[in-house]
């Protein structure tokens, strides 16, 4: 038994001395550096935290950094008293100037603890990459109001947006999602079931900005939310193109996403169809109004208007969500690179109830996450309905496809021939003038050919396929 105790004693002594030997006396470690991941051209201040990982109290240390392997810069910190495992903040003495597009790699390391060589180099260094662009893409923010004709307090929401929010944030886009009336759409059900706690309420880019709060905010809070979110940064430039054939009712919409940074993301594209000046008769359309008997500014226009208000004009009404509540899966891959372009393309017949003169569209890039409180809007953009012009043909066909769209150099035309007949491909400009023509393979089956548009002037063109059976047209944007 005495021998066993002796062995255990020797083992504990040996183990303790081994631990002591692996903890150096002088070991400063770089713990954290704070810099943006993305930036426009501007100057930024680097801050960070280092830690004393040695056994001796740390009285001085040198912070070193290089930008893209450039000139060595240093900050010597003295008059310290940092105990073992204690951390200490630092701030670079001058701004870091970001004025070149591309990736900026910042290497930061700590050295010379107490004026001697650091005894453990493996924890000295951190690196950080900043992706820099001259100017962020144009950013718009989406306010989605949830409303209903049965809600007597709801008429105040568009007034608050018009008088308070829009003047302060003209880059906002307003969309009214209806519940329980004649303007309700099934695609919004999941969105409402997930976020709505009452009406009128609204989502501001679907962002959660307050501790313990949800996504929906009362109209009076929208301005405060906008003041407390980043309303400038977005990694994606967004455009919408469309053309509508009033003869057949067919409508082609393209939401185009151009990424300006490398990203690992879970993004999806969407498009809302929005209509203004909607009205009707009955409870599904006439708006309840609790301000009818007495109102104060800015709601005086509601006083004496009736309860309900007959013939009330509903604006910004979401008539369709082409990608549903959460966007179309698969429209943007998990990894994107600077310069990548993705297109969410939809061709469908417009609802005959829509008054197309009052309709516009909103293209959207939104985030998807298993956590429903982490599904913000990344960017959005509005577009007006454009009528199909510049050619006599207004035929749409699923067997005819033009891509990419927009195009910068080569455009690919994919078409299906059902029988032997002479086929021709033409490119027509917006004035109706033919600027290119070539024969196309007329054998039965699906064919693909490419046409160079590299030297074409930027603008709108129409690619027209003609054979004995049909005339098919697709519009393409040359950028």
WOPE-V532736 format. One record per residue. N is the residue number from 1. PHI is phi in whole degrees, 0 to 359 (NA if undefined). PSI is psi in degrees with one decimal (NA if undefined). OMEGA is omega in radians with two decimals (NA if undefined). Layout:
n->N phi->PHI psi->PSI omega->OMEGA
n->N phi->PHI psi->PSI omega->OMEGA
This chain:
n->1 phi->NA psi->-41.0 omega->3.12
n->2 phi->297 psi->-36.3 omega->3.12
n->3 phi->295 psi->-37.1 omega->3.13
n->4 phi->295 psi->-44.8 omega->3.10
n->5 phi->300 psi->-39.1 omega->-3.12
n->6 phi->294 psi->-41.1 omega->3.12
n->7 phi->297 psi->-44.3 omega->-3.14
n->8 phi->296 psi->-38.0 omega->3.12
n->9 phi->295 psi->-46.9 omega->3.12
n->10 phi->298 psi->-39.0 omega->-3.14
n->11 phi->296 psi->-42.4 omega->-3.14
n->12 phi->294 psi->-39.2 omega->3.11
n->13 phi->296 psi->-44.5 omega->-3.13
n->14 phi->297 psi->-44.1 omega->-3.13
n->15 phi->296 psi->-43.8 omega->3.13
n->16 phi->298 psi->-43.5 omega->-3.11
n->17 phi->293 psi->-30.6 omega->3.12
n->18 phi->293 psi->-41.7 omega->3.12
n->19 phi->297 psi->-44.3 omega->-3.13
n->20 phi->299 psi->-38.9 omega->-3.11
n->21 phi->291 psi->-26.6 omega->-3.11
n->22 phi->272 psi->-3.4 omega->3.07
n->23 phi->254 psi->104.2 omega->-3.08
n->24 phi->291 psi->157.2 omega->3.10
n->25 phi->288 psi->-39.5 omega->-3.07
n->26 phi->241 psi->97.9 omega->-3.12
n->27 phi->215 psi->102.0 omega->3.02
n->28 phi->262 psi->135.9 omega->-3.08
n->29 phi->238 psi->140.1 omega->3.05
n->30 phi->278 psi->119.2 omega->-3.00
n->31 phi->264 psi->-41.9 omega->-3.05
n->32 phi->199 psi->142.7 omega->2.94
n->33 phi->233 psi->144.0 omega->-3.09
n->34 phi->242 psi->112.2 omega->3.07
n->35 phi->213 psi->156.9 omega->3.12
n->36 phi->290 psi->153.0 omega->3.03
n->37 phi->278 psi->-27.5 omega->-3.13
n->38 phi->225 psi->148.1 omega->-3.11
n->39 phi->202 psi->147.6 omega->2.87
n->40 phi->280 psi->176.3 omega->3.00
n->41 phi->297 psi->116.4 omega->3.09
n->42 phi->187 psi->-179.2 omega->3.08
n->43 phi->253 psi->138.4 omega->-3.14
n->44 phi->231 psi->154.7 omega->3.09
n->45 phi->256 psi->129.3 omega->3.08
n->46 phi->271 psi->131.1 omega->2.98
n->47 phi->238 psi->165.8 omega->-3.14
n->48 phi->190 psi->-177.0 omega->-3.14
n->49 phi->220 psi->132.4 omega->2.99
n->50 phi->245 psi->164.5 omega->-3.07
n->51 phi->228 psi->144.7 omega->3.01
n->52 phi->273 psi->104.9 omega->3.11
n->53 phi->260 psi->6.4 omega->3.10
n->54 phi->263 psi->175.0 omega->-3.11
n->55 phi->276 psi->-27.7 omega->-3.13
n->56 phi->277 psi->144.1 omega->3.03
n->57 phi->300 psi->138.9 omega->-3.08
n->58 phi->265 psi->118.4 omega->-3.11
n->59 phi->254 psi->-20.0 omega->3.10
n->60 phi->204 psi->155.2 omega->-3.13
n->61 phi->199 psi->157.0 omega->3.09
n->62 phi->245 psi->127.3 omega->3.04
n->63 phi->262 psi->127.6 omega->-3.10
n->64 phi->240 psi->146.8 omega->3.02
n->65 phi->205 psi->151.0 omega->3.07
n->66 phi->228 psi->145.6 omega->3.08
n->67 phi->249 psi->117.2 omega->-3.11
n->68 phi->51 psi->43.9 omega->3.12
n->69 phi->60 psi->28.6 omega->3.13
n->70 phi->273 psi->-149.6 omega->-3.06
n->71 phi->296 psi->136.6 omega->3.08
n->72 phi->291 psi->132.1 omega->3.07
n->73 phi->236 psi->145.8 omega->-3.03
n->74 phi->221 psi->152.3 omega->3.01
n->75 phi->226 psi->117.0 omega->3.13
n->76 phi->265 psi->119.3 omega->3.14
n->77 phi->259 psi->121.5 omega->3.10
n->78 phi->237 psi->-178.7 omega->-3.13
n->79 phi->56 psi->35.6 omega->3.10
n->80 phi->267 psi->165.7 omega->2.94
n->81 phi->207 psi->79.4 omega->-3.02
n->82 phi->252 psi->113.5 omega->-3.11
n->83 phi->285 psi->169.4 omega->3.13
n->84 phi->304 psi->133.2 omega->3.14
n->85 phi->68 psi->4.8 omega->3.08
n->86 phi->275 psi->144.6 omega->3.09
n->87 phi->257 psi->160.9 omega->-3.10
n->88 phi->212 psi->134.7 omega->-3.10
n->89 phi->276 psi->159.7 omega->3.01
n->90 phi->214 psi->158.6 omega->3.09
n->91 phi->227 psi->129.8 omega->3.11
n->92 phi->299 psi->140.7 omega->-3.04
n->93 phi->288 psi->-16.7 omega->3.11
n->94 phi->219 psi->160.8 omega->-3.07
n->95 phi->289 psi->151.9 omega->3.06
n->96 phi->263 psi->120.1 omega->-3.06
n->97 phi->271 psi->120.5 omega->3.11
n->98 phi->252 psi->103.5 omega->-3.08
n->99 phi->221 psi->20.6 omega->3.10
n->100 phi->227 psi->129.1 omega->-3.14
n->101 phi->292 psi->144.7 omega->3.12
n->102 phi->126 psi->-166.5 omega->-3.12
n->103 phi->268 psi->129.3 omega->3.07
n->104 phi->252 psi->119.2 omega->3.14
n->105 phi->258 psi->120.0 omega->-3.14
n->106 phi->253 psi->119.8 omega->3.10
n->107 phi->254 psi->124.9 omega->-3.09
n->108 phi->233 psi->131.2 omega->3.10
n->109 phi->215 psi->156.7 omega->-3.12
n->110 phi->251 psi->145.0 omega->-3.10
n->111 phi->209 psi->173.0 omega->3.03
n->112 phi->51 psi->56.1 omega->3.05
n->113 phi->295 psi->125.2 omega->-3.09
n->114 phi->56 psi->29.1 omega->3.06
n->115 phi->78 psi->10.6 omega->3.14
n->116 phi->238 psi->170.8 omega->-3.13
n->117 phi->295 psi->134.2 omega->3.07
n->118 phi->294 psi->133.7 omega->-3.02
n->119 phi->272 psi->-4.3 omega->3.13
n->120 phi->217 psi->100.4 omega->-3.02
n->121 phi->282 psi->-19.2 omega->-2.98
n->122 phi->293 psi->-20.7 omega->-3.12
n->123 phi->249 psi->16.1 omega->-3.04
n->124 phi->280 psi->-28.0 omega->-2.81
n->125 phi->238 psi->140.8 omega->2.94
n->126 phi->230 psi->148.9 omega->3.03
n->127 phi->236 psi->152.4 omega->-3.12
n->128 phi->217 psi->135.5 omega->3.14
n->129 phi->252 psi->130.0 omega->3.06
n->130 phi->247 psi->123.4 omega->3.03
n->131 phi->270 psi->122.7 omega->-2.99
n->132 phi->245 psi->137.2 omega->3.05
n->133 phi->225 psi->151.7 omega->-3.09
n->134 phi->300 psi->-44.9 omega->-3.14
n->135 phi->211 psi->137.4 omega->3.09
n->136 phi->299 psi->152.3 omega->2.99
n->137 phi->300 psi->159.9 omega->3.10
n->138 phi->298 psi->128.4 omega->-3.09
n->139 phi->250 psi->128.8 omega->2.98
n->140 phi->242 psi->148.7 omega->3.14
n->141 phi->245 psi->143.5 omega->-3.04
n->142 phi->254 psi->123.1 omega->3.00
n->143 phi->254 psi->115.8 omega->3.13
n->144 phi->255 psi->107.9 omega->3.11
n->145 phi->272 psi->137.8 omega->3.02
n->146 phi->255 psi->126.1 omega->-2.97
n->147 phi->212 psi->176.7 omega->3.08
n->148 phi->194 psi->151.4 omega->-3.14
n->149 phi->294 psi->-24.1 omega->-3.12
n->150 phi->282 psi->-8.3 omega->-3.05
n->151 phi->266 psi->108.8 omega->-3.08
n->152 phi->289 psi->-19.9 omega->3.11
n->153 phi->269 psi->-8.2 omega->-3.03
n->154 phi->290 psi->-27.8 omega->-3.13
n->155 phi->299 psi->-15.9 omega->-3.14
n->156 phi->286 psi->-24.9 omega->-3.03
n->157 phi->298 psi->-52.0 omega->3.12
n->158 phi->295 psi->-27.1 omega->3.09
n->159 phi->291 psi->-43.3 omega->3.09
n->160 phi->299 psi->-42.1 omega->3.13
n->161 phi->298 psi->-46.3 omega->-3.07
n->162 phi->294 psi->-40.7 omega->-3.01
n->163 phi->268 psi->-30.9 omega->-3.05
n->164 phi->251 psi->-47.2 omega->-2.97
n->165 phi->279 psi->-54.5 omega->-3.03
n->166 phi->299 psi->-40.8 omega->3.10
n->167 phi->298 psi->-36.1 omega->-3.13
n->168 phi->280 psi->-31.7 omega->-3.12
n->169 phi->228 psi->77.7 omega->-3.12
n->170 phi->294 psi->-11.5 omega->3.13
n->171 phi->272 psi->15.8 omega->3.07
n->172 phi->268 psi->152.5 omega->3.06
n->173 phi->239 psi->134.0 omega->-3.04
n->174 phi->253 psi->134.4 omega->3.12
n->175 phi->223 psi->128.3 omega->-3.12
n->176 phi->257 psi->116.1 omega->3.13
n->177 phi->259 psi->118.0 omega->-3.03
n->178 phi->268 psi->152.9 omega->-3.10
n->179 phi->223 psi->124.5 omega->3.00
n->180 phi->73 psi->25.9 omega->3.08
n->181 phi->219 psi->-166.6 omega->-3.06
n->182 phi->288 psi->-5.3 omega->-3.12
n->183 phi->248 psi->11.1 omega->3.13
n->184 phi->290 psi->139.4 omega->3.07
n->185 phi->237 psi->146.0 omega->-3.07
n->186 phi->291 psi->-29.1 omega->-3.07
n->187 phi->296 psi->-21.5 omega->-3.09
n->188 phi->271 psi->-4.2 omega->-3.01
n->189 phi->299 psi->-45.2 omega->-3.11
n->190 phi->295 psi->-40.3 omega->3.10
n->191 phi->300 psi->-47.0 omega->-3.12
n->192 phi->292 psi->-42.2 omega->3.14
n->193 phi->297 psi->-27.4 omega->-3.09
n->194 phi->279 psi->-41.3 omega->-2.93
n->195 phi->248 psi->-28.1 omega->-2.91
n->196 phi->283 psi->130.0 omega->3.04
n->197 phi->247 psi->-8.1 omega->3.13
n->198 phi->177 psi->172.1 omega->3.09
n->199 phi->228 psi->150.6 omega->-0.12
n->200 phi->286 psi->144.9 omega->3.12
n->201 phi->213 psi->174.2 omega->-3.13
n->202 phi->200 psi->151.9 omega->3.08
n->203 phi->257 psi->130.3 omega->3.11
n->204 phi->256 psi->97.3 omega->-3.03
n->205 phi->56 psi->18.2 omega->-3.12
n->206 phi->55 psi->39.7 omega->-3.12
n->207 phi->255 psi->141.9 omega->3.06
n->208 phi->264 psi->112.8 omega->-3.01
n->209 phi->245 psi->-11.6 omega->-3.10
n->210 phi->240 psi->140.3 omega->3.12
n->211 phi->298 psi->126.4 omega->3.12
n->212 phi->83 psi->-7.2 omega->-3.12
n->213 phi->269 psi->163.9 omega->3.08
n->214 phi->266 psi->-150.7 omega->-3.12
n->215 phi->266 psi->-28.4 omega->-3.05
n->216 phi->269 psi->140.6 omega->-3.11
n->217 phi->227 psi->146.9 omega->3.05
n->218 phi->296 psi->151.4 omega->-3.12
n->219 phi->306 psi->-33.8 omega->-3.14
n->220 phi->294 psi->-18.1 omega->-3.11
n->221 phi->265 psi->-9.2 omega->-3.04
n->222 phi->300 psi->-43.4 omega->-3.11
n->223 phi->297 psi->-41.5 omega->3.12
n->224 phi->296 psi->-39.0 omega->3.11
n->225 phi->296 psi->-45.7 omega->3.14
n->226 phi->299 psi->-33.4 omega->3.12
n->227 phi->287 psi->-12.9 omega->-3.06
n->228 phi->243 psi->16.0 omega->3.06
n->229 phi->236 psi->158.3 omega->3.06
n->230 phi->286 psi->110.1 omega->-3.09
n->231 phi->255 psi->19.5 omega->-3.14
n->232 phi->240 psi->-42.4 omega->-3.03
n->233 phi->285 psi->133.2 omega->2.91
n->234 phi->206 psi->142.1 omega->-3.13
n->235 phi->271 psi->2.4 omega->-3.00
n->236 phi->225 psi->131.3 omega->3.01
n->237 phi->270 psi->130.8 omega->-2.97
n->238 phi->237 psi->134.5 omega->3.08
n->239 phi->223 psi->155.3 omega->3.02
n->240 phi->233 psi->136.3 omega->3.06
n->241 phi->235 psi->145.3 omega->3.12
n->242 phi->202 psi->157.0 omega->2.93
n->243 phi->213 psi->136.2 omega->-3.03
n->244 phi->242 psi->131.8 omega->3.11
n->245 phi->262 psi->105.1 omega->-3.10
n->246 phi->293 psi->-18.0 omega->-3.13
n->247 phi->285 psi->-46.4 omega->-3.09
n->248 phi->260 psi->-18.6 omega->-3.08
n->249 phi->85 psi->-0.8 omega->3.13
n->250 phi->285 psi->145.9 omega->-3.02
n->251 phi->222 psi->127.5 omega->3.09
n->252 phi->249 psi->125.4 omega->3.14
n->253 phi->234 psi->132.2 omega->3.06
n->254 phi->237 psi->121.8 omega->2.98
n->255 phi->260 psi->121.8 omega->-3.02
n->256 phi->246 psi->122.5 omega->3.13
n->257 phi->250 psi->121.7 omega->3.07
n->258 phi->246 psi->117.5 omega->-3.08
n->259 phi->270 psi->137.5 omega->-3.11
n->260 phi->251 psi->-2.4 omega->3.09
n->261 phi->224 psi->156.0 omega->2.97
n->262 phi->285 psi->134.7 omega->-3.08
n->263 phi->214 psi->147.9 omega->2.79
n->264 phi->252 psi->117.8 omega->-2.93
n->265 phi->212 psi->173.8 omega->3.00
n->266 phi->227 psi->76.7 omega->-3.07
n->267 phi->253 psi->152.7 omega->3.07
n->268 phi->223 psi->154.3 omega->3.07
n->269 phi->257 psi->155.4 omega->-3.12
n->270 phi->209 psi->169.0 omega->3.05
n->271 phi->208 psi->129.4 omega->3.08
n->272 phi->259 psi->138.6 omega->2.93
n->273 phi->263 psi->123.3 omega->-3.04
n->274 phi->236 psi->136.8 omega->-3.12
n->275 phi->234 psi->141.1 omega->3.09
n->276 phi->255 psi->167.0 omega->3.00
n->277 phi->57 psi->41.1 omega->3.07
n->278 phi->275 psi->135.8 omega->3.08
n->279 phi->206 psi->164.7 omega->3.11
n->280 phi->191 psi->-160.7 omega->3.13
n->281 phi->235 psi->150.4 omega->3.13
n->282 phi->96 psi->177.8 omega->-3.02
n->283 phi->294 psi->-21.8 omega->3.12
n->284 phi->286 psi->-11.7 omega->-3.05
n->285 phi->229 psi->-39.5 omega->-3.14
n->286 phi->290 psi->130.1 omega->-2.99
n->287 phi->271 psi->124.2 omega->2.98
n->288 phi->298 psi->148.3 omega->-3.00
n->289 phi->213 psi->99.5 omega->3.14
n->290 phi->279 psi->0.6 omega->3.10
n->291 phi->262 psi->4.5 omega->-3.05
n->292 phi->297 psi->-41.6 omega->-3.06
n->293 phi->275 psi->-11.2 omega->-3.13
n->294 phi->179 psi->124.8 omega->-3.08
n->295 phi->217 psi->160.0 omega->3.04
n->296 phi->233 psi->169.3 omega->3.14
n->297 phi->297 psi->140.8 omega->0.17
n->298 phi->264 psi->24.7 omega->-3.00
n->299 phi->256 psi->15.8 omega->-3.05
n->300 phi->298 psi->-25.6 omega->3.12
n->301 phi->294 psi->-17.3 omega->3.14
n->302 phi->272 psi->-18.1 omega->-3.11
n->303 phi->290 psi->126.6 omega->3.14
n->304 phi->77 psi->5.7 omega->-3.12
n->305 phi->280 psi->-11.9 omega->-3.13
n->306 phi->108 psi->155.9 omega->3.06
n->307 phi->217 psi->98.8 omega->0.07
n->308 phi->284 psi->169.1 omega->3.10
n->309 phi->271 psi->112.7 omega->-3.14
n->310 phi->288 psi->141.2 omega->3.10
n->311 phi->67 psi->21.2 omega->-3.12
n->312 phi->303 psi->135.5 omega->3.13
n->313 phi->269 psi->115.2 omega->3.11
n->314 phi->267 psi->127.4 omega->-3.10
n->315 phi->244 psi->161.5 omega->3.07
n->316 phi->61 psi->27.8 omega->-3.03
n->317 phi->283 psi->125.6 omega->3.09
n->318 phi->284 psi->114.3 omega->-3.10
n->319 phi->265 psi->-24.6 omega->3.12
n->320 phi->199 psi->141.4 omega->3.00
n->321 phi->249 psi->104.7 omega->-3.03
n->322 phi->295 psi->-26.4 omega->3.11
n->323 phi->253 psi->16.3 omega->-3.13
n->324 phi->71 psi->-164.8 omega->-3.12
n->325 phi->293 psi->-32.9 omega->-2.95
n->326 phi->245 psi->8.6 omega->3.13
n->327 phi->88 psi->163.3 omega->-3.09
n->328 phi->276 psi->117.5 omega->3.12
n->329 phi->297 psi->144.3 omega->3.06
n->330 phi->85 psi->-0.1 omega->-3.12
n->331 phi->282 psi->-22.5 omega->3.10
n->332 phi->226 psi->129.2 omega->-3.12
n->333 phi->287 psi->170.6 omega->-3.09
n->334 phi->289 psi->-24.8 omega->3.11
n->335 phi->236 psi->123.6 omega->3.10
n->336 phi->237 psi->154.0 omega->3.14
n->337 phi->243 psi->154.8 omega->3.04
n->338 phi->306 psi->128.3 omega->-3.13
n->339 phi->94 psi->-7.9 omega->3.11
n->340 phi->290 psi->144.1 omega->3.10
n->341 phi->234 psi->136.3 omega->3.11
n->342 phi->227 psi->143.6 omega->-3.05
n->343 phi->235 psi->128.5 omega->3.00
n->344 phi->258 psi->107.0 omega->-3.00
n->345 phi->246 psi->131.2 omega->3.13
n->346 phi->226 psi->131.6 omega->3.01
n->347 phi->237 psi->124.9 omega->-3.07
n->348 phi->202 psi->170.7 omega->3.10
n->349 phi->266 psi->125.2 omega->-3.11
n->350 phi->294 psi->146.4 omega->3.10
n->351 phi->298 psi->131.0 omega->-3.10
n->352 phi->296 psi->-17.7 omega->3.12
n->353 phi->281 psi->-17.1 omega->-3.12
n->354 phi->285 psi->135.7 omega->3.00
n->355 phi->267 psi->101.1 omega->-2.95
n->356 phi->298 psi->-23.0 omega->3.09
n->357 phi->293 psi->-20.4 omega->-3.13
n->358 phi->254 psi->8.3 omega->-3.03
n->359 phi->257 psi->142.7 omega->2.93
n->360 phi->219 psi->173.9 omega->-3.04
n->361 phi->234 psi->153.2 omega->3.08
n->362 phi->232 psi->114.7 omega->3.04
n->363 phi->275 psi->142.0 omega->-2.99
n->364 phi->222 psi->139.5 omega->2.84
n->365 phi->245 psi->125.6 omega->-3.08
n->366 phi->228 psi->154.6 omega->-3.14
n->367 phi->270 psi->146.2 omega->3.02
n->368 phi->242 psi->139.0 omega->3.11
n->369 phi->211 psi->152.4 omega->3.07
n->370 phi->297 psi->-28.8 omega->3.04
n->371 phi->276 psi->113.8 omega->-3.05
n->372 phi->292 psi->-14.2 omega->3.07
n->373 phi->275 psi->3.1 omega->3.12
n->374 phi->236 psi->53.3 omega->3.13
n->375 phi->231 psi->59.3 omega->-3.06
n->376 phi->285 psi->165.8 omega->2.99
n->377 phi->278 psi->129.6 omega->-3.11
n->378 phi->271 psi->-39.2 omega->3.05
n->379 phi->193 psi->159.8 omega->3.08
n->380 phi->208 psi->161.4 omega->-3.12
n->381 phi->205 psi->145.8 omega->3.14
n->382 phi->262 psi->153.3 omega->3.04
n->383 phi->212 psi->148.1 omega->3.11
n->384 phi->269 psi->159.6 omega->3.10
n->385 phi->288 psi->130.2 omega->3.11
n->386 phi->247 psi->130.2 omega->3.13
n->387 phi->281 psi->144.8 omega->3.08
n->388 phi->292 psi->119.5 omega->3.14
n->389 phi->222 psi->173.4 omega->3.03
n->390 phi->89 psi->-0.1 omega->3.10
n->391 phi->204 psi->153.0 omega->-3.11
n->392 phi->280 psi->-17.7 omega->-3.08
n->393 phi->271 psi->137.8 omega->3.11
n->394 phi->227 psi->37.6 omega->-3.09
n->395 phi->264 psi->130.9 omega->3.03
n->396 phi->253 psi->148.3 omega->-3.11
n->397 phi->206 psi->133.2 omega->-3.12
n->398 phi->293 psi->-18.1 omega->3.14
n->399 phi->272 psi->17.7 omega->-3.11
n->400 phi->224 psi->120.4 omega->-3.04
n->401 phi->221 psi->139.4 omega->3.11
n->402 phi->237 psi->129.6 omega->-3.12
n->403 phi->205 psi->156.5 omega->-0.19
n->404 phi->290 psi->164.8 omega->3.14
n->405 phi->212 psi->110.3 omega->0.14
n->406 phi->292 psi->164.4 omega->-3.09
n->407 phi->234 psi->146.1 omega->3.09
n->408 phi->250 psi->-32.8 omega->3.13
n->409 phi->225 psi->-85.7 omega->-3.12
n->410 phi->275 psi->131.4 omega->2.99
n->411 phi->251 psi->137.4 omega->-3.13
n->412 phi->254 psi->134.9 omega->3.14
n->413 phi->244 psi->121.1 omega->3.12
n->414 phi->245 psi->128.6 omega->-3.11
n->415 phi->213 psi->159.8 omega->3.14
n->416 phi->242 psi->123.5 omega->3.06
n->417 phi->262 psi->134.2 omega->-3.09
n->418 phi->263 psi->-17.7 omega->3.13
n->419 phi->201 psi->166.7 omega->3.10
n->420 phi->292 psi->119.0 omega->3.02
n->421 phi->195 psi->148.2 omega->-3.14
n->422 phi->298 psi->129.9 omega->-3.12
n->423 phi->238 psi->148.8 omega->-3.12
n->424 phi->222 psi->138.4 omega->3.03
n->425 phi->252 psi->128.6 omega->3.08
n->426 phi->235 psi->149.3 omega->2.95
n->427 phi->245 psi->126.7 omega->-3.06
n->428 phi->240 psi->135.2 omega->3.12
n->429 phi->277 psi->179.3 omega->-3.05
n->430 phi->291 psi->-11.3 omega->3.08
n->431 phi->267 psi->0.2 omega->-3.14
n->432 phi->87 psi->11.8 omega->-3.10
n->433 phi->267 psi->134.2 omega->3.08
n->434 phi->284 psi->126.8 omega->3.13
n->435 phi->240 psi->-3.1 omega->3.08
n->436 phi->201 psi->142.9 omega->3.09
n->437 phi->208 psi->141.5 omega->3.08
n->438 phi->203 psi->155.0 omega->3.09
n->439 phi->286 psi->151.3 omega->-3.14
n->440 phi->237 psi->152.8 omega->3.12
n->441 phi->299 psi->126.1 omega->-3.06
n->442 phi->251 psi->8.1 omega->3.10
n->443 phi->290 psi->147.1 omega->3.11
n->444 phi->302 psi->138.0 omega->3.14
n->445 phi->130 psi->-177.0 omega->-3.13
n->446 phi->262 psi->133.0 omega->-3.06
n->447 phi->230 psi->151.7 omega->3.09
n->448 phi->227 psi->133.9 omega->3.07
n->449 phi->221 psi->158.5 omega->-3.13
n->450 phi->242 psi->147.9 omega->3.11
n->451 phi->228 psi->131.9 omega->3.11
n->452 phi->280 psi->125.1 omega->3.05
n->453 phi->244 psi->15.5 omega->-3.04
n->454 phi->303 psi->-37.2 omega->-3.07
n->455 phi->266 psi->4.3 omega->3.14
n->456 phi->285 psi->148.9 omega->3.04
n->457 phi->290 psi->136.9 omega->3.10
n->458 phi->305 psi->138.5 omega->-3.14
n->459 phi->157 psi->-161.3 omega->-3.07
n->460 phi->258 psi->132.7 omega->3.10
n->461 phi->227 psi->161.0 omega->3.11
n->462 phi->237 psi->127.7 omega->3.09
n->463 phi->258 psi->122.7 omega->-2.95
n->464 phi->239 psi->125.8 omega->3.07
n->465 phi->253 psi->124.9 omega->-3.11
n->466 phi->235 psi->131.3 omega->2.95
n->467 phi->215 psi->-172.2 omega->-3.04
n->468 phi->293 psi->-23.0 omega->-3.04
n->469 phi->263 psi->-28.0 omega->-2.99
n->470 phi->199 psi->163.3 omega->3.01
n->471 phi->233 psi->117.5 omega->-3.07
n->472 phi->243 psi->143.0 omega->-3.08
n->473 phi->225 psi->137.1 omega->2.95
n->474 phi->229 psi->140.6 omega->3.09
n->475 phi->269 psi->142.6 omega->3.12
n->476 phi->228 psi->144.2 omega->3.09
n->477 phi->258 psi->125.6 omega->3.02
n->478 phi->262 psi->120.2 omega->-3.10
n->479 phi->250 psi->NA omega->NA
